[in-house]
């Protein structure tokens, strides 16, 4: 095999391998840093803030929302990078904050990064 053929085959393998790697690294785990089994009657966003109780296909992402942010209720962007090797952003809208104040959970889709995105379930802590 000559150098030109080798380079073409190597480049082709990389083009195929990167998307496959991204998909495989984002499989399976929907866990997050919040307690999905917390009794909703005990949860209080205005007293404790909120966090992610579920992040679809999670691989190290986390989210914490302060009680001050919930009280303010103004739309805000959050990074959910956590221990993942890449970041995503979610935007919590004023409407989402109103739901959290009323102890309702919200589902928010993250930005796309590394060829994928996540659905983040945010609930009171």
Helices and strands as residue ranges (DSSP letters): H 3-24, H 45-48, E 50-55, E 64-65, H 67-72, E 76-79, E 89-92, H 94-101, E 106-109, E 119-124
